[in-house]
Amino acid sequence: MKTSIWFWGAIETVIWYAFIYYLLYALKNPVDLWFSSAVLLGLAYAGTMACPWVHNSDAWRRMTGKLA
């Protein structure tokens, strides 16, 4: 596998770890609902976009204009 796949896989793992950590934090402590939902939504989007499988899909290539 290429190094970029390992790199994006590691980044994705860190993002999803932060998502789960913040979700558990938000469930345990009194937090602002709007802010917490925005943070969780942003982390979910970032985790999905960092996934190496997403980078290798045809939809991603069409979106970035790199369709050969």
N, C-alpha and C positions, 0 to 999 in steps of 0.2 A: 504494500500500500504506500501511497505517496505521503510525504510529510505533512502536507496540508490537510489530509484527512485526519491524521492523528491530532494535529493542532486544533481543528474545528471540533473534533470529538472531546478534547480536553476542555475547551471553552464551553461547549454545551453542558458538560458535566458540572462545571462550576456554576453556571447560570441556573441549572435545575436544582442544585444543592441550595443556592441562595433562595430560590422560589419556595422550596419546602421549608427551609429555616424561617423565612419571613411569614409563611402561612401559619406555621405553628406558633410563632410569636404573636401574630395578630389574633389567633384564636384564644391565647392565654391571657393577654393583656388588653386593657381598654385602649383602643386606638381609634383614630378617625377613619370612618368607613370609606369615605371617598378617596382619601390618600392611599389607604391600604389597598383598595381595589385597583387604583391606578398603578401602584408599584407592582402588584401581582400580575396585572395585565401586561405591563411592560416587560416583566421578566419572562412571562409565557411567550410573548412575541419574540423576544430576543433568543430564548431557548430554541424555539422552532426555527428561526432563521439561521441559527448557528449549527443546526443539525447537518452532518455531511450528506445524508440521504437527500435532503432538500436541495443541496448544492448540485447534486448529480441528476436532478430530475429535469425533464423537458420543460416543465412549466417555469422553473427557475431560469433556464437558459433563454426562454422566450422573453421573460420579464427583463433580464439584463441585456438582451440583444446579442447574446453570444451563440446563437443558433447557427451551426455550420452548415 
